[in-house]
C-alpha cells in the first residue's frame, strides 16, 4: 500500500482530497506546467473529477500518486507517482525482456513552476526510484517527456534513465533498469 517516503527536505505522502486545490493552483491552472503533465488545461471541476478517483488508490495499491511536501514548512510542492499500465508508448521493439512489455511502470511528476530548479524533483524521484527498486522489486521504470521539455529529459538522464526511443518527433520514452535484481 502507498507508503510515506521521506528525504532530507521532503515528505512524500499519499495524495489526499485536501491537496486538490494546491494541485490545481500549481499544476493544472499553469499553462507551462500543465502542457508537460497532461493533455490539456482543466477547469477546477474537471480536475477534481479526473483526480478524485486516485485518492483511495494508495490504500489498495503500491502504485499511487504522492503529494510532495516540503518538510520544514509543510508546503505542497507537486506530485510524483508510479503508474502501472499497458501503454503503446512504452512498447519497445526488440525488447530483451518481452515479459515486461504487457505492463510497464511509469515514473511521473509535476511540480509548481515556482519550485523548479531547486532539486526537489530530483530528490523526490530518487526516493521513489529507490522504493520501486528495493521494496517493490520492479524490474524497470519508464518515463516520458515532450521533445521540447528539456528540463524533464535532463532530469531523467541525471537519474540514470536512457532515451529508449523517440516518438514521432513529439517526445521521448526513457528507461531505467533495476540493477539490483
FILUMZA-286272 format. One line per field, with one value per atom (N, C-alpha, C, O): residue number from 1; atom name; x, y, z. Coordinates in steps of 0.05 Angstrom, whole numbers, plus 5000, padded with zeros to 4 digits. Atoms other than C-alpha are relative to their C-alpha. Example, Ala and Ser with C-alpha at 12.3 -4.5 7.8 and 13.67 -1.06 7.14 Angstrom:
<tornus>
i <- [1,1,1,1,2,2,2,2]
at <- [N,CA,C,O,N,CA,C,O]
east <- [5018,5246,5018,5039,4984,5273,4985,4995]
north <- [4976,4910,5024,5024,4976,4979,5022,5044]
up <- [5000,5156,5000,5013,4999,5143,5014,5018]
</tornus>
This chain:
<tornus>
i <- [1,1,1,1,2,2,2,2,3,3,3,3,4,4,4,4,5,5,5,5,6,6,6,6,7,7,7,7,8,8,8,8,9,9,9,9,10,10,10,10,11,11,11,11,12,12,12,12,13,13,13,13,14,14,14,14,15,15,15,15,16,16,16,16,17,17,17,17,18,18,18,18,19,19,19,19,20,20,20,20,21,21,21,21,22,22,22,22,23,23,23,23,24,24,24,24,25,25,25,25,26,26,26,26,27,27,27,27,28,28,28,28,29,29,29,29,30,30,30,30,31,31,31,31,32,32,32,32,33,33,33,33,34,34,34,34,35,35,35,35,36,36,36,36,37,37,37,37,38,38,38,38,39,39,39,39,40,40,40,40,41,41,41,41,42,42,42,42,43,43,43,43,44,44,44,44,45,45,45,45,46,46,46,46,47,47,47,47,48,48,48,48,49,49,49,49,50,50,50,50,51,51,51,51,52,52,52,52,53,53,53,53,54,54,54,54,55,55,55,55,56,56,56,56,57,57,57,57,58,58,58,58,59,59,59,59,60,60,60,60,61,61,61,61,62,62,62,62,63,63,63,63,64,64,64,64,65,65,65,65,66,66,66,66,67,67,67,67,68,68,68,68,69,69,69,69,70,70,70,70,71,71,71,71,72,72,72,72,73,73,73,73,74,74,74,74,75,75,75,75,76,76,76,76,77,77,77,77,78,78,78,78,79,79,79,79,80,80,80,80,81,81,81,81,82,82,82,82,83,83,83,83,84,84,84,84,85,85,85,85,86,86,86,86,87,87,87,87,88,88,88,88,89,89,89,89,90,90,90,90,91,91,91,91,92,92,92,92,93,93,93,93,94,94,94,94,95,95,95,95,96,96,96,96,97,97,97,97,98,98,98,98,99,99,99,99,100,100,100,100,101,101,101,101,102,102,102,102,103,103,103,103,104,104,104,104,105,105,105,105,106,106,106,106,107,107,107,107,108,108,108,108,109,109,109,109,110,110,110,110,111,111,111,111,112,112,112,112,113,113,113,113,114,114,114,114,115,115,115,115,116,116,116,116,117,117,117,117,118,118,118,118,119,119,119,119,120,120,120,120,121,121,121,121,122,122,122,122,123,123,123,123,124,124,124,124,125,125,125,125,126,126,126,126,127,127,127,127,128,128,128,128,129,129,129,129,130,130,130,130,131,131,131,131,132,132,132,132,133,133,133,133,134,134,134,134,135,135,135,135,136,136,136,136,137,137,137,137,138,138,138,138,139,139,139,139,140,140,140,140,141,141,141,141,142,142,142,142,143,143,143,143,144,144,144,144,145,145,145,145,146,146,146,146,147,147,147,147,148,148,148,148,149,149,149,149,150,150,150,150,151,151,151,151,152,152,152,152,153,153,153,153,154,154,154,154,155,155,155,155,156,156,156,156,157,157,157,157,158,158,158,158,159,159,159,159,160,160,160,160,161,161,161,161,162,162,162,162,163,163,163,163,164,164,164,164,165,165,165,165,166,166,166,166,167,167,167,167,168,168,168,168,169,169,169,169,170,170,170,170,171,171,171,171,172,172,172,172,173,173,173,173,174,174,174,174,175,175,175,175,176,176,176,176,177,177,177,177,178,178,178,178,179,179,179,179,180,180,180,180,181,181,181,181]
at <- [N,CA,C,O,N,CA,C,O,N,CA,C,O,N,CA,C,O,N,CA,C,O,N,CA,C,O,N,CA,C,O,N,CA,C,O,N,CA,C,O,N,CA,C,O,N,CA,C,O,N,CA,C,O,N,CA,C,O,N,CA,C,O,N,CA,C,O,N,CA,C,O,N,CA,C,O,N,CA,C,O,N,CA,C,O,N,CA,C,O,N,CA,C,O,N,CA,C,O,N,CA,C,O,N,CA,C,O,N,CA,C,O,N,CA,C,O,N,CA,C,O,N,CA,C,O,N,CA,C,O,N,CA,C,O,N,CA,C,O,N,CA,C,O,N,CA,C,O,N,CA,C,O,N,CA,C,O,N,CA,C,O,N,CA,C,O,N,CA,C,O,N,CA,C,O,N,CA,C,O,N,CA,C,O,N,CA,C,O,N,CA,C,O,N,CA,C,O,N,CA,C,O,N,CA,C,O,N,CA,C,O,N,CA,C,O,N,CA,C,O,N,CA,C,O,N,CA,C,O,N,CA,C,O,N,CA,C,O,N,CA,C,O,N,CA,C,O,N,CA,C,O,N,CA,C,O,N,CA,C,O,N,CA,C,O,N,CA,C,O,N,CA,C,O,N,CA,C,O,N,CA,C,O,N,CA,C,O,N,CA,C,O,N,CA,C,O,N,CA,C,O,N,CA,C,O,N,CA,C,O,N,CA,C,O,N,CA,C,O,N,CA,C,O,N,CA,C,O,N,CA,C,O,N,CA,C,O,N,CA,C,O,N,CA,C,O,N,CA,C,O,N,CA,C,O,N,CA,C,O,N,CA,C,O,N,CA,C,O,N,CA,C,O,N,CA,C,O,N,CA,C,O,N,CA,C,O,N,CA,C,O,N,CA,C,O,N,CA,C,O,N,CA,C,O,N,CA,C,O,N,CA,C,O,N,CA,C,O,N,CA,C,O,N,CA,C,O,N,CA,C,O,N,CA,C,O,N,CA,C,O,N,CA,C,O,N,CA,C,O,N,CA,C,O,N,CA,C,O,N,CA,C,O,N,CA,C,O,N,CA,C,O,N,CA,C,O,N,CA,C,O,N,CA,C,O,N,CA,C,O,N,CA,C,O,N,CA,C,O,N,CA,C,O,N,CA,C,O,N,CA,C,O,N,CA,C,O,N,CA,C,O,N,CA,C,O,N,CA,C,O,N,CA,C,O,N,CA,C,O,N,CA,C,O,N,CA,C,O,N,CA,C,O,N,CA,C,O,N,CA,C,O,N,CA,C,O,N,CA,C,O,N,CA,C,O,N,CA,C,O,N,CA,C,O,N,CA,C,O,N,CA,C,O,N,CA,C,O,N,CA,C,O,N,CA,C,O,N,CA,C,O,N,CA,C,O,N,CA,C,O,N,CA,C,O,N,CA,C,O,N,CA,C,O,N,CA,C,O,N,CA,C,O,N,CA,C,O,N,CA,C,O,N,CA,C,O,N,CA,C,O,N,CA,C,O,N,CA,C,O,N,CA,C,O,N,CA,C,O,N,CA,C,O,N,CA,C,O,N,CA,C,O,N,CA,C,O,N,CA,C,O,N,CA,C,O,N,CA,C,O,N,CA,C,O,N,CA,C,O,N,CA,C,O,N,CA,C,O,N,CA,C,O,N,CA,C,O,N,CA,C,O,N,CA,C,O,N,CA,C,O,N,CA,C,O,N,CA,C,O,N,CA,C,O,N,CA,C,O,N,CA,C,O,N,CA,C,O,N,CA,C,O,N,CA,C,O,N,CA,C,O,N,CA,C,O,N,CA,C,O,N,CA,C,O,N,CA,C,O,N,CA,C,O]
east <- [5017,5000,5018,5041,4984,5022,5014,5001,4984,5078,5006,5005,4989,5101,5030,5043,4972,5170,5012,4999,4988,5218,5029,5043,4973,5281,5009,4994,4990,5324,4981,4976,5017,5278,4971,4954,5027,5214,4986,4999,5018,5156,4983,4970,5017,5122,4979,4984,5022,5055,4978,4976,5022,4994,4984,4977,5017,4954,4973,4962,5026,4891,4983,4992,5019,4829,5008,5004,4992,4857,5022,5028,4979,4912,4989,5004,5011,4865,5003,5010,4998,4865,5029,5034,4971,4942,5008,5022,4994,4946,4990,5003,5012,4900,5016,5024,4986,4936,5028,5036,4972,5007,5004,5023,4995,4997,4979,4986,5021,4930,4992,4982,5007,4919,5024,5021,4976,4990,5005,5011,4998,4995,5027,5028,4974,5070,5004,5016,4998,5067,4981,4989,5021,5003,5006,5001,4996,5025,5020,5019,4982,5080,4989,5000,5010,5039,4975,4971,5025,4972,4993,5007,5007,4937,4989,4991,5011,4904,4995,4995,5008,4888,4972,4955,5026,4828,4989,5004,5013,4778,5003,5010,4998,4778,4981,4989,5019,4716,5009,5007,4990,4746,5023,5025,4977,4810,4991,5001,5010,4772,4988,4992,5013,4732,5022,5019,4979,4796,5017,5026,4981,4837,4988,5002,5013,4787,5002,5006,4998,4788,5027,5030,4973,4863,5005,5025,4996,4856,5001,5019,4999,4838,5021,5025,4983,4889,5023,5032,4978,4944,4992,5009,5009,4901,5000,5001,5003,4897,5023,5024,4979,4960,5026,5027,4974,5034,5005,5023,4997,5025,4981,4956,5018,4999,5014,5037,4989,5010,5006,4990,4993,5046,4999,5007,4997,5039,5029,5038,4973,5109,4998,4989,5003,5111,5027,5043,4975,5169,4998,4979,5000,5186,4999,4983,4997,5205,4975,4967,5023,5144,4974,4953,5024,5094,4986,4961,5011,5085,4998,5017,5004,5056,5016,5014,4983,5105,4992,4995,5008,5077,4992,4987,5008,5061,5022,5037,4982,5102,4985,4970,5014,5076,5012,5029,4994,5085,4973,4954,5024,5033,5005,5023,4997,5027,4977,4954,5021,4991,5011,5034,4992,4994,4998,4978,5001,5012,5018,5041,4985,5033,5026,5045,4976,5085,5024,5046,4979,5125,5006,5021,4994,5125,5026,5028,4974,5197,5005,5001,4993,5217,5025,5044,4977,5266,5007,5031,4995,5258,5012,5001,4988,5305,4984,4988,5017,5253,4971,4956,5027,5188,4978,4956,5021,5150,4992,4970,5007,5152,4986,4978,5013,5121,4970,4959,5029,5050,4993,4973,5005,5053,5027,5047,4976,5103,4992,4969,5005,5110,5015,5039,4990,5119,5005,4988,4994,5152,4990,5000,5009,5114,5001,5001,4998,5120,4992,4993,5006,5097,5003,4992,4995,5119,4992,4994,5006,5095,5025,5047,4978,5138,5018,5042,4984,5160,5020,5038,4982,5195,5020,5036,4981,5233,5028,5032,4972,5309,5010,5032,4991,5313,5008,5015,4992,5328,4978,4983,5022,5260,4992,4988,5008,5242,5021,5015,4978,5310,4999,5000,5000,5306,4976,4979,5024,5234,5002,4995,4998,5248,5020,5014,4981,5309,4988,4993,5012,5269,4979,4978,5020,5212,5013,5004,4986,5261,5012,5010,4989,5295,4978,4981,5023,5227,4991,4986,5009,5206,5019,5010,4981,5270,5006,5008,4993,5285,4976,4977,5024,5216,4981,4972,5019,5172,5013,4999,4985,5226,4991,4990,5008,5203,5024,5045,4977,5249,5010,5034,4992,5249,4978,4955,5019,5216,5002,5023,5000,5196,4992,4980,5008,5188,4994,4998,5006,5167,5003,5001,4998,5178,4995,5003,5004,5155,5028,5046,4975,5211,5011,5035,4991,5213,5003,5011,4997,5214,5028,5032,4972,5289,5006,5023,4995,5286,4993,5009,5008,5249,5019,5027,4981,5295,5026,5038,4975,5356,4998,5016,5004,5327,5001,5014,5001,5312,5028,5035,4973,5383,5017,5033,4985,5412,4993,5009,5009,5371,5009,5006,4990,5402,4982,4989,5017,5345,5016,5031,4989,5367,4977,4956,5021,5328,4998,5018,5004,5299,4989,4997,5010,5261,4988,4981,5012,5235,4972,4969,5028,5160,4992,4983,5008,5148,5007,4991,4992,5186,4986,4991,5016,5137,5012,5008,4989,5176,5018,5026,4981,5220,4988,4972,5006,5209,5027,5046,4975,5262,4997,4974,5001,5280,5022,5045,4981,5315,4998,4977,4999,5335,5007,5022,4993,5337,5024,5021,4976,5408,5002,5020,4999,5391,4988,4992,5012,5352,5010,5002]
north <- [4977,5000,5025,5024,4976,5071,5008,5012,4994,5086,5030,5044,4973,5152,4998,4982,5000,5165,5027,5048,4975,5216,5003,4983,4993,5251,5022,5029,4979,5304,5024,5036,4976,5361,4995,5013,5005,5326,4977,4959,5022,5283,4994,5012,5010,5242,4984,4962,5014,5222,4995,5009,5004,5192,5025,5040,4978,5243,4999,4977,4999,5265,5023,5041,4981,5306,5029,5047,4973,5367,5012,5035,4991,5371,5011,5024,4993,5384,5029,5036,4971,5460,5007,5023,4995,5461,4989,5001,5013,5413,5018,5022,4983,5458,5026,5034,4974,5523,4997,5014,5002,5497,4986,4991,5017,5448,5006,5014,5000,5449,5028,5031,4972,5525,5014,5036,4987,5540,4987,4964,5010,5533,4986,4965,5011,5520,4973,4955,5025,5465,4979,4957,5018,5434,4988,4964,5011,5426,4977,4960,5023,5378,4977,4955,5021,5339,4986,4962,5011,5327,5009,5025,4994,5331,5028,5039,4973,5399,5012,4998,4987,5450,4992,4987,5007,5432,5021,5036,4983,5472,4986,4962,5012,5461,4976,4956,5021,5418,4975,4953,5023,5375,4986,4962,5011,5366,4983,4962,5015,5345,4973,4952,5024,5295,4979,4955,5017,5267,4988,4965,5009,5262,4988,4974,5010,5245,4970,4959,5029,5172,4990,4967,5008,5170,5001,4989,4997,5188,4973,4968,5025,5118,4980,4959,5020,5083,4992,4969,5006,5087,4979,4966,5020,5044,4972,4952,5026,4988,4991,4969,5005,4992,5013,5033,4987,5005,5021,5037,4980,5046,5022,5019,4977,5114,5026,5027,4973,5188,5009,5005,4988,5221,5030,5042,4971,5293,5005,4992,4993,5323,5025,5046,4978,5367,5007,4990,4991,5409,4995,5005,5008,5382,5023,5024,4978,5447,5017,5025,4982,5489,4986,4999,5016,5433,5012,5014,4987,5467,4979,4965,5018,5428,5010,5034,4992,5429,4988,5000,5013,5380,4971,4963,5028,5308,4982,4991,5020,5246,4973,4969,5025,5177,4978,4981,5025,5106,4991,4987,5009,5085,4975,4975,5025,5014,4999,5005,5004,5000,4994,5001,5004,4978,5026,5040,4975,5036,4997,4989,5003,5036,5016,5008,4985,5089,4984,4988,5014,5040,4973,4957,5026,4980,5003,5020,4997,4971,4978,4954,5019,4938,4985,4997,5017,4880,5001,5001,4999,4883,4974,4953,5025,4833,4987,4964,5010,4825,5001,5017,4997,4814,4996,5006,5005,4790,5026,5027,4975,4862,5019,5041,4983,4890,5004,5024,4998,4878,5023,5037,4979,4924,5014,5001,4984,4980,5018,5024,4981,5024,5026,5027,4974,5097,5017,5018,4980,5148,5027,5035,4974,5214,5020,5013,4979,5280,5027,5031,4973,5352,5017,5011,4981,5410,5027,5035,4972,5481,5014,5009,4986,5527,5015,5016,4985,5567,4982,4992,5019,5504,4987,4970,5011,5487,5010,5032,4992,5489,4998,5008,5002,5474,4972,4967,5027,5400,4983,4960,5016,5378,4976,4954,5023,5335,4979,4955,5019,5302,4984,4960,5012,5288,4981,4958,5017,5261,4976,4954,5022,5220,4978,4954,5020,5187,4983,4958,5016,5166,4981,4958,5017,5138,4977,4954,5021,5100,4980,4956,5018,5071,4982,4958,5016,5049,4980,4957,5017,5020,4976,4954,5021,4980,4983,4958,5016,4958,4987,4964,5010,4950,4985,4963,5012,4934,4981,4965,5017,4898,5002,4982,4994,4930,4997,5008,5005,4907,5024,5026,4976,4973,5021,5015,4978,5041,5013,5014,4984,5081,5029,5034,4972,5156,5010,4996,4988,5202,5030,5042,4971,5274,5010,4998,4986,5321,5009,5015,4993,5337,5027,5030,4973,5410,5003,5024,4999,5393,4992,4971,5006,5396,4995,4979,5004,5401,4972,4960,5027,5335,4979,4960,5019,5299,5001,4980,4998,5326,4987,4974,5012,5305,4970,4956,5029,5235,4989,4967,5009,5229,5001,4982,4999,5252,4977,4967,5022,5198,4973,4953,5025,5146,4988,4967,5009,5138,5004,5023,4996,5129,5003,4991,4996,5152,4974,4965,5025,5088,5003,4988,4995,5115,5028,5040,4975,5178,4994,4975,5005,5183,5021,5042,4983,5214,5029,5046,4972,5278,5015,5038,4987,5292,4998,5015,5003,5266,4976,4964,5022,5213,4981,4989,5020,5149,4993,4987,5006,5136,4975,4967,5025,5073,4999,5007,5004,5057,4971,4963,5028,4985,4998,5014,5006,4957,4982,4958,5017,4932,4984,4968,5013,4906,4972,4956,5027,4845,4985,4962]
up <- [5000,5000,5000,5007,5003,4989,5026,5046,4977,5037,5002,4982,4997,5066,4997,5011,5006,5039,5009,5006,4990,5069,4990,4987,5007,5046,5020,5038,4983,5079,5001,5022,5002,5055,4995,4998,5010,5033,5014,5025,4992,5055,4976,4965,5022,5001,5013,5023,4987,5027,4980,4960,5019,4992,4996,5014,5009,4954,5014,5017,4986,4991,4990,4976,5011,4977,5006,4990,4993,5014,4982,4983,5018,4961,4974,4959,5026,4903,4993,4970,5006,4908,4994,4975,5006,4910,4973,4958,5025,4852,4977,4957,5020,4812,4997,4975,5000,4831,4988,4972,5009,4818,4974,4960,5024,4761,4978,4956,5021,4724,4991,4969,5009,4722,4988,4978,5012,4699,4973,4971,5028,4623,4996,4984,5005,4624,5014,5002,4985,4677,4988,4983,5010,4651,4973,4969,5027,4579,5000,4982,4999,4600,5017,5016,4981,4651,4990,4996,5008,4619,4972,4960,5028,4552,4996,4974,5003,4566,5027,5047,4975,4618,5007,4990,4991,4660,5018,5032,4980,4699,5027,5028,4974,4774,5003,5014,4998,4768,4984,4993,5017,4711,5014,5014,4986,4751,5024,5028,4977,4813,4991,5003,5010,4772,4991,4996,5010,4740,5022,5020,4980,4803,5026,5040,4976,4858,5003,5025,4999,4839,5008,5017,4993,4852,5030,5039,4972,4925,5015,5031,4985,4951,4990,5003,5012,4906,5019,5018,4981,4960,5021,5032,4980,5006,4989,5003,5013,4955,4983,4973,5020,4913,5008,5022,4996,4916,4979,4981,5022,4852,5006,5006,4992,4872,4993,4984,5002,4869,5028,5047,4974,4926,4998,4977,4998,4947,5010,5029,4992,4952,5017,5007,4980,5014,5011,5019,4988,5038,5030,5043,4972,5107,5019,5037,4981,5141,5002,5024,4999,5121,4994,4993,5007,5105,4976,4975,5024,5037,4977,4972,5023,4978,4976,4969,5022,4920,4973,4952,5024,4870,5005,5027,5000,4853,4988,4971,5013,4838,5003,5022,4999,4822,4985,4968,5015,4799,4989,5003,5013,4749,4983,4966,5015,4722,4979,4985,5020,4657,4973,4967,5028,4586,4985,4986,5015,4542,4975,4977,5025,4469,4999,4985,5000,4483,5010,5001,4986,4525,4988,5000,5013,4478,4985,4966,5012,4458,4979,4985,5022,4392,5009,5020,4994,4401,5030,5037,4971,4477,5009,5004,4990,4511,5022,5029,4978,4567,4992,5003,5011,4528,5021,5017,4980,4590,5014,5025,4988,4615,4981,4988,5019,4552,5005,4996,4996,4574,5020,5015,4980,4634,5006,5011,4992,4647,5023,5027,4978,4708,4993,4989,5007,4694,5025,5044,4980,4740,4988,4967,5010,4731,5022,5046,4980,4766,4988,4963,5008,4763,5025,5047,4978,4807,4992,4969,5005,4813,4989,4998,5014,4769,5020,5016,4980,4830,5014,5028,4987,4855,4981,4989,5019,4791,5006,5016,4997,4794,5028,5033,4972,4869,5008,5031,4994,4864,5013,5019,4988,4892,4983,4994,5018,4831,5001,5001,4999,4833,5026,5026,4973,4908,5003,5012,4998,4905,4981,4989,5020,4842,5010,5008,4990,4873,5022,5023,4978,4934,4989,4998,5011,4892,4984,4985,5015,4847,5020,5016,4980,4909,5011,5013,4990,4936,4979,4985,5022,4868,4996,4992,5006,4860,5024,5021,4976,4932,5014,5022,4986,4962,4982,4989,5019,4902,4981,4968,5018,4863,4970,4956,5027,4798,4982,4989,5016,4742,4984,4978,5015,4705,5002,5007,5001,4703,4973,4960,5025,4642,5008,5029,4997,4635,4973,4953,5026,4581,5002,5024,5000,4561,4972,4952,5025,4507,4990,5005,5012,4458,5010,5014,4992,4480,5030,5040,4971,4554,5009,5020,4995,4561,5030,5036,4971,4637,5009,5024,4992,4644,4988,5002,5013,4594,5016,5021,4985,4632,5027,5036,4974,4699,4998,5013,5003,4674,4994,5004,5006,4647,5026,5031,4974,4715,5018,5033,4983,4748,4989,5003,5012,4702,4978,4967,5022,4652,4974,4971,5027,4580,4980,4984,5020,4520,4984,4972,5013,4491,4972,4954,5027,4432,4999,5019,5005,4401,4989,4974,5009,4389,4980,4986,5022,4322,5002,4994,4998,4337,5022,5027,4979,4394,5027,5045,4973,4452,5001,4981,4995,4483,5021,5038,4980,4521,5012,4998,4986,4574,5016,5022,4987,4610,5021,5016,4979,4676,5009,5019,4991,4691,5029,5039,4973,4761,5001,4995,4999,4770,5026,5030,4974,4840,4998,5017,5002,4815,4976,4971]
</tornus>
